Amino acid sequence: MPSSRRAIFMSSSDANHEDAPDLESAADGGNAVAARPPPSPRPAERVRVLLPLSLTIAAGLAVVLPATLPAPARIALFAVLLAIILWSTTSLDVAYVGLGAALLLLLTGVSPQERLFDSLASDVIWLMIGAFILGGAVEQSGLAMRLAQRVVERARTVRGLFWCLTAVLIPSSLFVPSVSGRAVIAIPIFRSISSITADPRITRALALLFPTVILVSTIGSLVGAGSHLVANQLLSQVTGRRLSFGEWVLYGMPFGVVASGAACAVILALFLDGERRGRCIRVPRRPRGSLSRSERITLAVGATMVVLWLSERWHGYESATVTLAGALALTAPGSALRWKEGVKAVDWNLLLFVGAALVLGGALIDTGASGWLFQALLRNSGIESARGHLFLVVAVGVMSLTSHLYLTSHVARTVALGPVLLQLAADRDLDPAAVIFIGTVGIDYCLTFPVSSKALLMFQGLDGETFRPADLLLLSAVMLPIHLASIAVFYFTYWRWMGLAP
């Protein structure tokens, strides 16, 4: 058991021992125990209760004040603010909060009752279900570990090892539709390699490299995060246009490669000296053997799914249909997974969260609350007087890149920012697909604090040497301006050449 957990259990046991009544004094005078006053709430407990309560009251007053805002828009705005407050200040499950806020919209008549059920039955949900089953097959068959081992074995120095690991992690967003899921797969690889290096500083740098590359390469795939699917659905709801899987890879994968390469270079420069970077290292070669039956099936089905995803324009089958067919193939009798194993691989909590988020984001758009928010943003940010595309791109980049500081969930950030970004595109005659995509690039960035991402928390919480919060803060201080500059450069060069930006 980790030392931190032992400390928790020990302190809890001590507290119970101290609070227990003294049996001898109780026998002499039973009122001795009864006279003891009940323990008063700790300041931290009071803050945990009073902070969300006070913020909720403030949010309620704020949405009541503007007389120009219609009642449905006020309720929609309050529901979203309430969800954001509870997501940010309490330990309540994000799906529970999201469903509660969506139910508020349904009961007040702001959104039709069918909206929630339609969102849970949308192609977005089915796409995620199939992608989770594919990710489960990649993990349980051992295919991910085998492919990583073959690439890492080519490294001869610590620097080469870091670049090999980066190359392995980037394409994982194509097959595993969850940031935390990719982290789970990467942890055994990290443990194996850190045991070989036996250098605390190298291990610390590795602990930073894995989650950082996982996060900044997420933009490379439509199924890389649930927030991508929510953003794409909001885009479709407003404009009728939706980015296909192939378009998303075309626009996002090059950026993910560049951002991952920049992250690897920065980590090598900040946390390792020249001697350690050039230190020779030999990763033991494991007996390879032939691919198992489940590995061969997973590789064949996964590769076929990616090809069909990328060629959706030619064959006409939507990504969700292709994904569902692939999931059934992977869970067929005698295939890579049993059906029950495939079902267990699905993050049902995330699916409910995404369904509720679609209701919240749609309500902001339908009631006009997003337009009101956008006008307030214009009045207070200086964007209203700006006409140049460069300033607007930088403004969108700054808003989305810093959103992880006050919202720890990818999907929650998309719900809060997506409608406003689409309104910005309409008001400034920008391509809405380009604006929502840039916003998604920034939303995927969450490197400042460990609580900003489950992947960061998972690696920081491992036993043994790992990174400290100060290390992550230093890395983010360097990476954030690089990320912002990369967004601007891609917008005016590659994304324009590829037709995303006008």
C-alpha positions as CSV (number, residue, x, y, z in Angstrom):
1,M,0.0,0.0,0.0
2,P,1.4,3.5,-0.9
3,S,2.7,5.5,2.0
4,S,0.2,8.3,1.5
5,R,-2.7,5.8,1.7
6,R,-1.1,4.2,4.8
7,A,-0.9,7.7,6.4
8,I,-4.6,8.3,5.6
9,F,-5.7,5.0,7.2
10,M,-3.4,5.5,10.3
11,S,-4.7,9.0,10.9
12,S,-8.3,7.8,10.5
13,S,-7.7,5.1,13.0
14,D,-6.0,7.4,15.5
15,A,-8.9,9.9,15.2
16,N,-11.4,7.1,15.8
17,H,-9.4,6.0,18.9
18,E,-9.3,9.5,20.3
19,D,-13.0,10.1,19.8
20,A,-14.1,6.8,21.3
21,P,-15.7,7.1,24.8
22,D,-13.6,6.1,27.8
23,L,-15.2,2.9,29.1
24,E,-14.0,3.5,32.7
25,S,-15.3,7.0,32.9
26,A,-18.5,5.9,31.3
27,A,-18.9,3.2,34.0
28,D,-18.2,5.7,36.8
29,G,-20.5,8.4,35.4
30,G,-22.4,7.9,32.2
31,N,-23.0,11.6,31.8
32,A,-19.2,12.1,31.2
33,V,-19.5,11.0,27.6
34,A,-22.8,12.7,27.0
35,A,-21.4,16.0,28.2
36,R,-18.7,16.0,25.5
37,P,-19.7,18.6,22.9
38,P,-19.9,17.3,19.3
39,P,-16.9,18.1,17.1
40,S,-17.3,21.3,15.2
41,P,-16.9,21.2,11.4
42,R,-13.4,21.8,10.1
43,P,-12.8,25.0,8.2
44,A,-12.0,23.0,5.0
45,E,-15.4,21.2,5.3
46,R,-17.2,24.5,5.7
47,V,-15.4,25.8,2.6
48,R,-16.4,22.7,0.6
49,V,-20.1,23.3,1.5
50,L,-20.2,27.1,1.5
51,L,-18.2,27.8,-1.7
52,P,-20.5,26.0,-4.2
53,L,-23.6,27.2,-2.3
54,S,-22.5,30.9,-2.4
55,L,-21.4,30.6,-6.1
56,T,-24.7,29.0,-7.0
57,I,-26.6,31.9,-5.3
58,A,-24.4,34.4,-7.1
59,A,-25.0,32.7,-10.4
60,G,-28.8,32.7,-9.8
61,L,-28.7,36.5,-9.1
62,A,-26.5,37.1,-12.1
63,V,-28.9,35.5,-14.6
64,V,-31.9,37.3,-13.1
65,L,-30.4,40.8,-13.4
66,P,-30.2,41.3,-17.3
67,A,-33.7,42.3,-18.3
68,T,-33.0,41.9,-22.0
69,L,-32.4,38.1,-21.6
70,P,-35.5,35.9,-22.2
71,A,-36.5,33.6,-19.4
72,P,-35.5,30.4,-21.3
73,A,-32.1,31.8,-21.9
74,R,-31.7,32.7,-18.2
75,I,-32.6,29.2,-17.1
76,A,-30.3,27.6,-19.7
77,L,-27.5,29.9,-18.5
78,F,-28.2,29.1,-14.9
79,A,-28.2,25.4,-15.6
80,V,-24.8,25.6,-17.3
81,L,-23.3,27.8,-14.6
82,L,-24.7,25.5,-11.9
83,A,-23.0,22.5,-13.6
84,I,-19.7,24.4,-14.0
85,I,-19.8,25.4,-10.3
86,L,-20.5,21.8,-9.1
87,W,-17.9,20.4,-11.6
88,S,-15.2,22.8,-10.3
89,T,-15.9,23.0,-6.6
90,T,-17.3,19.6,-5.5
91,S,-16.4,15.9,-5.7
92,L,-19.7,15.0,-7.3
93,D,-19.4,12.8,-10.4
94,V,-19.4,14.9,-13.5
95,A,-22.1,12.7,-15.2
96,Y,-24.4,13.0,-12.2
97,V,-24.1,16.8,-12.2
98,G,-24.5,16.9,-16.0
99,L,-27.7,14.8,-16.0
100,G,-29.1,16.8,-13.1
101,A,-28.5,20.1,-15.0
102,A,-30.0,18.6,-18.1
103,L,-33.1,17.4,-16.2
104,L,-33.5,21.0,-14.9
105,L,-33.8,22.1,-18.5
106,L,-36.3,19.4,-19.3
107,L,-38.5,20.1,-16.2
108,T,-38.6,23.8,-16.9
109,G,-39.5,23.3,-20.5
110,V,-36.4,25.0,-21.9
111,S,-35.4,21.8,-23.7
112,P,-37.9,19.2,-25.0
113,Q,-37.8,15.9,-23.2
114,E,-36.8,14.1,-26.3
115,R,-33.6,16.1,-26.5
116,L,-31.9,14.2,-23.7
117,F,-33.0,10.8,-25.0
118,D,-32.1,11.7,-28.6
119,S,-28.6,12.8,-27.5
120,L,-28.0,9.5,-25.7
121,A,-29.1,7.6,-28.9
122,S,-27.0,9.8,-31.2
123,D,-24.3,8.6,-33.5
124,V,-21.8,10.3,-31.2
125,I,-22.6,7.8,-28.4
126,W,-22.5,4.8,-30.7
127,L,-19.2,6.0,-32.1
128,M,-17.7,6.2,-28.6
129,I,-19.1,2.7,-27.7
130,G,-17.4,1.1,-30.7
131,A,-14.2,3.0,-30.1
132,F,-14.1,1.9,-26.5
133,I,-14.5,-1.7,-27.5
134,L,-11.6,-1.3,-30.0
135,G,-9.5,0.2,-27.3
136,G,-10.3,-2.7,-24.9
137,A,-9.2,-5.2,-27.5
138,V,-5.9,-3.3,-28.2
139,E,-5.2,-3.3,-24.5
140,Q,-6.3,-6.8,-23.5
141,S,-4.8,-8.6,-26.5
142,G,-1.4,-7.2,-25.6
143,L,-1.0,-5.6,-29.0
144,A,-0.2,-2.2,-27.6
145,M,2.6,-3.5,-25.4
146,R,4.0,-5.6,-28.3
147,L,4.1,-2.6,-30.7
148,A,5.6,-0.3,-28.1
149,Q,8.3,-2.8,-27.3
150,R,9.3,-3.2,-30.9
151,V,9.7,0.6,-31.3
152,V,11.5,1.2,-28.0
153,E,14.0,-1.5,-28.6
154,R,15.5,0.6,-31.4
155,A,16.6,3.3,-28.9
156,R,20.4,3.5,-28.1
157,T,20.5,6.6,-26.0
158,V,18.1,8.3,-23.5
159,R,17.4,11.0,-26.1
160,G,16.5,8.3,-28.7
161,L,14.3,6.5,-26.1
162,F,12.3,9.7,-25.5
163,W,11.7,10.2,-29.2
164,C,10.8,6.6,-29.8
165,L,8.2,6.8,-27.0
166,T,6.8,9.9,-28.5
167,A,6.4,8.2,-31.8
168,V,4.6,5.3,-30.1
169,L,2.2,7.5,-28.1
170,I,1.0,9.8,-30.9
171,P,-1.0,7.3,-33.0
172,S,-2.6,5.8,-29.9
173,S,-5.4,8.4,-30.2
174,L,-6.6,6.6,-33.3
175,F,-7.4,3.4,-31.4
176,V,-8.1,4.3,-27.7
177,P,-10.9,6.9,-27.3
178,S,-10.0,8.1,-23.8
179,V,-7.1,10.1,-22.4
180,S,-7.2,8.0,-19.2
181,G,-7.4,4.8,-21.3
182,R,-4.3,5.7,-23.1
183,A,-2.6,6.5,-19.8
184,V,-3.6,3.0,-18.4
185,I,-2.0,1.4,-21.4
186,A,1.2,3.5,-21.1
187,I,1.8,3.0,-17.4
188,P,3.2,-0.6,-17.7
189,I,5.5,0.7,-20.4
190,F,6.6,3.5,-18.1
191,R,7.3,1.1,-15.2
192,S,9.3,-1.3,-17.4
193,I,11.5,1.4,-18.8
194,S,12.0,3.4,-15.6
195,S,13.3,0.2,-13.9
196,I,15.9,0.0,-16.7
197,T,17.2,3.6,-16.4
198,A,17.5,3.5,-12.6
199,D,18.1,7.3,-12.6
200,P,15.5,9.5,-10.6
201,R,15.9,12.4,-13.0
202,I,15.3,10.4,-16.1
203,T,12.4,8.7,-14.4
204,R,10.9,12.1,-13.5
205,A,11.3,13.3,-17.1
206,L,9.7,10.1,-18.4
207,A,6.8,10.5,-16.0
208,L,6.2,14.0,-17.6
209,L,6.7,12.8,-21.1
210,F,4.0,10.1,-21.1
211,P,0.9,12.1,-20.1
212,T,2.1,15.3,-21.9
213,V,2.4,13.6,-25.3
214,I,-0.9,11.7,-24.6
215,L,-2.6,15.1,-24.0
216,V,-1.2,17.2,-26.8
217,S,-1.6,14.5,-29.4
218,T,-5.2,14.0,-28.5
219,I,-6.3,16.4,-31.3
220,G,-5.0,13.9,-33.9
221,S,-8.2,11.9,-33.9
222,L,-11.9,12.6,-33.8
223,V,-12.3,9.8,-31.2
224,G,-9.3,11.0,-29.2
225,A,-11.6,12.6,-26.6
226,G,-15.3,12.9,-25.9
227,S,-14.9,16.7,-26.2
228,H,-14.1,16.4,-29.9
229,L,-17.4,14.6,-30.5
230,V,-19.3,17.2,-28.5
231,A,-17.7,20.1,-30.4
232,N,-18.4,18.4,-33.7
233,Q,-22.1,17.9,-32.7
234,L,-22.4,21.6,-31.7
235,L,-20.9,22.6,-35.1
236,S,-23.4,20.4,-36.9
237,Q,-26.3,21.8,-34.8
238,V,-25.4,25.4,-35.7
239,T,-24.2,25.1,-39.3
240,G,-25.3,21.7,-40.5
241,R,-21.7,20.8,-41.3
242,R,-19.7,18.1,-39.5
243,L,-16.1,17.2,-39.8
244,S,-15.5,13.6,-40.8
245,F,-13.0,11.3,-39.2
246,G,-10.7,11.8,-42.1
247,E,-10.9,15.5,-42.1
248,W,-10.2,15.6,-38.4
249,V,-7.1,13.5,-38.8
250,L,-6.0,15.6,-41.8
251,Y,-6.3,18.8,-39.7
252,G,-5.3,17.5,-36.3
253,M,-2.7,14.8,-36.7
254,P,0.0,17.1,-38.1
255,F,-0.6,19.5,-35.3
256,G,-0.4,16.7,-32.8
257,V,2.9,15.5,-34.2
258,V,4.4,19.0,-34.0
259,A,3.1,19.6,-30.5
260,S,4.3,16.2,-29.3
261,G,7.7,16.8,-30.8
262,A,7.9,20.2,-29.2
263,A,6.9,18.7,-25.8
264,C,9.6,16.0,-26.1
265,A,12.3,18.5,-27.0
266,V,11.2,20.9,-24.1
267,I,11.2,18.0,-21.5
268,L,14.6,16.9,-22.6
269,A,16.0,20.4,-22.4
270,L,14.4,21.4,-19.1
271,F,14.8,18.2,-17.0
272,L,17.8,16.4,-18.3
273,D,21.4,17.6,-18.7
274,G,23.6,16.9,-21.7
275,E,25.2,13.9,-20.1
276,R,21.9,12.2,-19.3
277,R,20.5,12.9,-22.7
278,G,23.4,11.3,-24.5
279,R,23.7,8.4,-22.0
280,C,23.7,5.0,-23.7
281,I,20.8,2.7,-22.9
282,R,19.9,-0.7,-24.0
283,V,16.3,-1.9,-23.7
284,P,16.3,-5.7,-23.3
285,R,14.8,-7.5,-26.2
286,R,12.0,-9.8,-25.3
287,P,11.2,-13.0,-27.2
288,R,8.9,-11.8,-29.9
289,G,7.2,-14.9,-31.2
290,S,4.3,-14.8,-33.5
291,L,1.2,-12.7,-33.0
292,S,-1.5,-14.4,-31.0
293,R,-4.9,-15.0,-32.6
294,S,-6.5,-12.1,-30.6
295,E,-3.6,-9.8,-31.6
296,R,-4.0,-10.7,-35.3
297,I,-7.8,-10.1,-35.2
298,T,-7.4,-6.9,-33.3
299,L,-4.8,-5.6,-35.7
300,A,-6.8,-6.5,-38.8
301,V,-10.1,-5.1,-37.6
302,G,-8.5,-2.0,-36.2
303,A,-6.6,-1.2,-39.4
304,T,-9.8,-1.9,-41.4
305,M,-11.7,0.5,-39.2
306,V,-9.2,3.3,-39.6
307,V,-9.1,2.9,-43.4
308,L,-12.9,3.0,-43.5
309,W,-13.0,6.0,-41.2
310,L,-10.6,7.9,-43.4
311,S,-12.4,6.9,-46.6
312,E,-15.9,7.8,-45.4
313,R,-16.4,10.2,-48.3
314,W,-16.0,7.4,-50.9
315,H,-18.0,4.5,-49.4
316,G,-20.7,6.6,-47.6
317,Y,-20.9,4.7,-44.3
318,E,-20.7,7.1,-41.3
319,S,-17.9,6.6,-38.8
320,A,-20.4,5.4,-36.1
321,T,-21.6,2.7,-38.5
322,V,-18.1,1.5,-39.2
323,T,-17.2,1.6,-35.5
324,L,-20.2,-0.5,-34.5
325,A,-19.5,-3.1,-37.2
326,G,-15.9,-3.2,-36.0
327,A,-17.0,-3.7,-32.4
328,L,-19.3,-6.5,-33.4
329,A,-16.4,-8.2,-35.3
330,L,-14.1,-7.9,-32.3
331,T,-16.6,-9.4,-30.0
332,A,-17.8,-12.2,-32.3
333,P,-17.5,-15.8,-30.9
334,G,-13.9,-16.8,-31.2
335,S,-12.7,-13.3,-31.9
336,A,-10.5,-11.0,-29.8
337,L,-12.9,-10.3,-27.0
338,R,-15.9,-11.9,-25.4
339,W,-19.0,-9.7,-25.6
340,K,-19.1,-9.1,-21.9
341,E,-15.5,-8.0,-21.9
342,G,-16.2,-5.6,-24.7
343,V,-19.1,-4.1,-22.8
344,K,-16.9,-3.7,-19.7
345,A,-14.4,-1.8,-21.7
346,V,-16.9,0.9,-22.4
347,D,-16.8,4.0,-20.1
348,W,-20.6,4.3,-19.6
349,N,-20.2,7.1,-17.2
350,L,-18.4,9.2,-19.9
351,L,-21.2,8.4,-22.3
352,L,-23.9,9.7,-20.0
353,F,-21.7,12.8,-19.4
354,V,-21.4,13.4,-23.1
355,G,-25.2,13.0,-23.6
356,A,-25.9,15.5,-20.9
357,A,-23.3,17.9,-22.2
358,L,-25.0,17.8,-25.7
359,V,-28.2,18.9,-24.0
360,L,-26.6,21.8,-22.1
361,G,-24.6,23.0,-25.1
362,G,-27.7,22.8,-27.4
363,A,-29.8,24.8,-24.9
364,L,-27.2,27.7,-24.8
365,I,-27.5,27.9,-28.6
366,D,-31.2,27.4,-29.0
367,T,-32.2,29.9,-26.3
368,G,-29.8,32.6,-27.4
369,A,-27.8,32.5,-24.2
370,S,-24.6,31.9,-26.1
371,G,-25.2,35.1,-28.1
372,W,-25.7,37.0,-24.9
373,L,-22.5,35.6,-23.4
374,F,-20.6,36.5,-26.6
375,Q,-21.8,40.1,-26.5
376,A,-20.7,40.3,-22.8
377,L,-17.4,38.9,-23.8
378,L,-17.0,41.5,-26.6
379,R,-17.7,44.3,-24.2
380,N,-15.2,43.3,-21.6
381,S,-12.3,41.7,-23.6
382,G,-11.5,44.2,-26.3
383,I,-12.3,41.7,-29.1
384,E,-15.1,44.0,-30.3
385,S,-12.7,46.5,-31.7
386,A,-10.4,43.9,-33.3
387,R,-10.8,43.1,-37.0
388,G,-7.6,41.3,-37.9
389,H,-7.7,37.5,-38.1
390,L,-4.4,37.2,-36.2
391,F,-5.8,38.9,-33.1
392,L,-9.0,36.9,-33.2
393,V,-7.1,33.6,-33.6
394,V,-4.8,34.5,-30.7
395,A,-7.8,35.5,-28.6
396,V,-9.5,32.2,-29.3
397,G,-6.3,30.4,-28.5
398,V,-5.8,32.2,-25.2
399,M,-9.4,31.6,-24.1
400,S,-9.2,27.9,-24.9
401,L,-5.7,27.2,-23.7
402,T,-6.4,28.7,-20.3
403,S,-9.8,27.2,-19.8
404,H,-8.3,24.2,-18.0
405,L,-7.4,26.5,-15.1
406,Y,-11.0,26.8,-14.0
407,L,-12.6,23.7,-15.6
408,T,-11.0,20.3,-15.2
409,S,-13.1,18.4,-17.7
410,H,-12.5,18.4,-21.5
411,V,-16.3,18.1,-22.1
412,A,-17.2,20.7,-19.6
413,R,-14.8,23.2,-21.3
414,T,-16.4,22.4,-24.7
415,V,-19.9,23.0,-23.3
416,A,-18.9,26.3,-21.9
417,L,-16.8,27.6,-24.8
418,G,-18.2,25.9,-27.8
419,P,-21.4,28.0,-28.3
420,V,-19.5,31.2,-27.6
421,L,-16.9,30.3,-30.2
422,L,-19.5,29.5,-32.8
423,Q,-21.2,32.8,-32.1
424,L,-17.8,34.6,-32.5
425,A,-17.4,32.9,-35.9
426,A,-20.8,34.1,-37.0
427,D,-20.3,37.6,-35.8
428,R,-16.8,38.0,-37.3
429,D,-17.5,36.1,-40.5
430,L,-15.0,33.4,-39.7
431,D,-15.3,29.8,-40.7
432,P,-17.1,28.1,-37.8
433,A,-15.4,24.8,-38.4
434,A,-12.0,26.5,-38.1
435,V,-12.9,28.4,-34.9
436,I,-14.4,25.4,-33.2
437,F,-11.4,23.3,-34.2
438,I,-8.9,25.9,-32.9
439,G,-10.9,26.0,-29.7
440,T,-10.7,22.2,-29.4
441,V,-7.0,22.3,-29.9
442,G,-6.7,24.7,-26.9
443,I,-9.2,22.7,-24.8
444,D,-7.1,19.6,-25.2
445,Y,-4.2,21.5,-23.6
446,C,-4.3,21.0,-19.8
447,L,-0.7,20.8,-18.5
448,T,-0.5,23.4,-15.7
449,F,-1.8,21.4,-12.7
450,P,-2.1,17.7,-12.0
451,V,-5.9,18.0,-11.4
452,S,-6.3,19.3,-14.9
453,S,-6.3,15.8,-16.4
454,K,-6.8,12.2,-15.2
455,A,-3.7,11.2,-17.1
456,L,-1.5,13.6,-15.1
457,L,-3.0,12.4,-11.8
458,M,-2.5,8.8,-12.7
459,F,1.2,9.3,-13.4
460,Q,1.8,11.6,-10.5
461,G,0.2,9.1,-8.1
462,L,2.4,6.2,-9.1
463,D,4.7,4.6,-6.5
464,G,8.3,5.6,-6.6
465,E,9.9,8.6,-8.4
466,T,7.5,10.8,-10.5
467,F,7.1,14.4,-11.3
468,R,6.2,17.2,-8.8
469,P,3.5,19.9,-9.4
470,A,6.3,22.5,-9.7
471,D,7.8,20.5,-12.6
472,L,4.5,20.5,-14.4
473,L,4.1,24.2,-13.8
474,L,7.5,24.9,-15.3
475,L,6.7,22.7,-18.3
476,S,3.4,24.5,-18.9
477,A,5.1,27.9,-18.6
478,V,7.2,27.0,-21.6
479,M,4.7,24.9,-23.5
480,L,1.7,27.2,-23.4
481,P,3.3,30.0,-25.5
482,I,4.7,27.4,-27.9
483,H,1.2,25.9,-28.3
484,L,-0.3,29.3,-28.9
485,A,2.3,30.2,-31.5
486,S,1.8,26.8,-33.2
487,I,-2.0,27.4,-33.4
488,A,-1.4,30.8,-35.1
489,V,1.2,29.3,-37.5
490,F,-1.0,26.4,-38.4
491,Y,-4.0,28.6,-39.0
492,F,-2.3,30.9,-41.5
493,T,-0.3,28.1,-43.3
494,Y,-1.3,24.4,-43.1
495,W,-4.9,24.7,-42.2
496,R,-5.5,27.3,-44.9
497,W,-3.7,25.1,-47.4
498,M,-5.9,22.2,-46.5
499,G,-9.1,24.2,-46.7
500,L,-10.0,24.4,-43.0
501,A,-9.4,28.2,-42.7
502,P,-10.5,30.7,-45.4
